Amino acid sequence: MPIAVIASAGALTRVGEREIVPQLSDALIDVSGLTGNTFFTPMVAGVLHLLDPSTYTREEPAAPSY
């Protein structure tokens, strides 16, 4: 069960960068009612992508490209 977190660089503190994926993983396991399940727990993994905001922001919305 993959988890992907995508955030702008600087949006999270260093501690937040370290803790967000484990905390979301724990929350997913908990709401799934699978806390302590030795089969499901190892399948929960995640990644944090920090993006440079200057590479994808625009002052005006881009026109659709159909």
Residue frames relative to the residue before (quaternion, step in Angstrom):
aa qw qx qy qz dx dy dz
M 1.0000 0.0000 0.0000 0.0000 0.00 0.00 0.00
P 0.1364 -0.8376 0.5254 0.0616 3.60 -0.04 1.24
I 0.1499 -0.7429 0.6470 0.0833 3.52 -1.20 0.70
A 0.0526 -0.7783 0.6251 0.0256 3.59 -0.91 0.91
V 0.1052 -0.7618 0.6380 0.0381 3.53 -0.89 1.02
I 0.0519 -0.7872 0.6145 -0.0033 3.57 -0.78 1.04
A 0.1001 0.7996 -0.5794 0.1225 3.55 -0.68 1.13
S 0.5473 -0.5711 0.4863 0.3713 3.53 -1.25 0.39
A 0.5484 -0.5880 0.4746 0.3581 3.55 -1.07 0.72
G 0.7759 0.3028 -0.2483 0.4945 3.56 -0.87 0.96
A 0.5456 0.6264 -0.4039 0.3832 3.61 1.21 -0.23
L 0.7479 0.2889 -0.1657 0.5742 3.57 1.18 -0.59
T 0.4865 -0.6095 0.5243 0.3419 3.54 -1.18 0.50
R 0.6689 -0.4585 0.3721 0.4514 3.60 -1.27 0.15
V 0.6428 0.5027 -0.3214 0.4804 3.59 0.97 -0.80
G 0.6450 0.5247 -0.3136 0.4586 3.57 0.96 -0.84
E 0.6256 0.5372 -0.3325 0.4576 3.57 1.02 -0.79
R 0.6916 0.4713 -0.2772 0.4720 3.59 1.00 -0.81
E 0.7778 0.4181 -0.1879 0.4299 3.56 0.95 -0.87
I 0.5556 0.6607 -0.4062 0.2996 3.62 1.06 -0.53
V 0.6888 0.4734 -0.3063 0.4557 3.62 0.82 -0.87
P 0.6711 0.4723 -0.3317 0.4653 3.67 0.80 -0.78
Q 0.6559 0.5062 -0.3233 0.4572 3.61 0.99 -0.77
L 0.6535 0.4876 -0.3190 0.4831 3.60 0.98 -0.76
S 0.6146 0.5431 -0.3415 0.4590 3.59 1.04 -0.74
D 0.6654 0.4982 -0.2974 0.4697 3.56 0.90 -0.94
A 0.6543 0.5131 -0.3135 0.4587 3.59 0.98 -0.85
L 0.6420 0.5210 -0.3246 0.4593 3.60 0.97 -0.81
I 0.6521 0.5053 -0.3093 0.4731 3.56 0.93 -0.89
D 0.6625 0.5219 -0.3011 0.4450 3.57 0.95 -0.91
V 0.7240 0.4320 -0.2692 0.4655 3.62 0.75 -0.99
S 0.6201 0.5244 -0.3421 0.4727 3.57 1.24 -0.34
G 0.4329 -0.7138 0.4450 0.3243 3.56 1.31 -0.18
L 0.5702 0.6265 -0.3533 0.3970 3.56 1.21 0.46
T 0.2497 0.7721 -0.5395 0.2246 3.58 1.14 0.53
G 0.8063 0.2327 -0.2005 0.5055 3.55 -0.82 1.05
N 0.5071 0.6406 -0.4300 0.3842 3.59 1.26 -0.06
T 0.3120 -0.8014 0.4845 0.1599 3.58 -0.37 1.24
F 0.6142 0.5247 -0.3582 0.4682 3.61 1.21 -0.22
F 0.7435 0.4399 -0.2267 0.4499 3.59 0.80 -1.05
T 0.6308 0.6019 -0.3410 0.3514 3.58 0.84 -0.99
P 0.7026 0.4582 -0.3111 0.4467 3.67 0.75 -0.81
M 0.6321 0.5473 -0.3387 0.4315 3.61 1.18 -0.34
V 0.5878 0.5459 -0.3759 0.4639 3.59 1.25 -0.18
A 0.1376 0.7786 -0.5934 0.1505 3.56 -0.59 1.18
G 0.0706 -0.8207 0.5663 0.0280 3.54 -1.16 0.43
V 0.1948 -0.7502 0.6218 0.1121 3.47 -1.39 0.25
L 0.2505 -0.7434 0.6036 0.1424 3.54 -1.16 0.69
H 0.1138 -0.7697 0.6266 0.0443 3.56 -0.81 1.06
L 0.1093 -0.7759 0.6192 0.0506 3.56 -0.75 1.06
L 0.1612 -0.8213 0.5457 0.0415 3.55 -0.56 1.20
D 0.4617 -0.6367 0.5421 0.2959 3.54 -1.14 0.71
P 0.4279 -0.7418 0.4463 0.2596 3.61 -0.44 1.14
S 0.6362 0.5551 -0.3468 0.4084 3.61 1.03 -0.63
T 0.6381 0.5513 -0.3398 0.4164 3.60 1.16 -0.32
Y 0.8139 0.2427 -0.1316 0.5112 3.62 1.11 -0.30
T 0.5948 0.5651 -0.3940 0.4143 3.62 1.13 0.12
R 0.1130 -0.7657 0.6311 0.0516 3.52 -1.22 0.61
E 0.5284 -0.6117 0.4717 0.3521 3.54 -1.17 0.49
E 0.7740 0.1595 -0.0918 0.6059 3.57 1.11 -0.71
P 0.5823 -0.5796 0.4205 0.3849 3.60 -1.07 0.58
A 0.4945 -0.6504 0.4922 0.3003 3.54 -1.08 0.73
A 0.5069 -0.6239 0.4957 0.3288 3.56 -1.13 0.62
P 0.5557 -0.5989 0.4364 0.3770 3.61 -1.01 0.66
S 0.1947 -0.7692 0.5970 0.1184 3.56 -1.07 0.71
Y 0.0509 -0.8325 0.5510 -0.0264 3.55 0.07 1.34
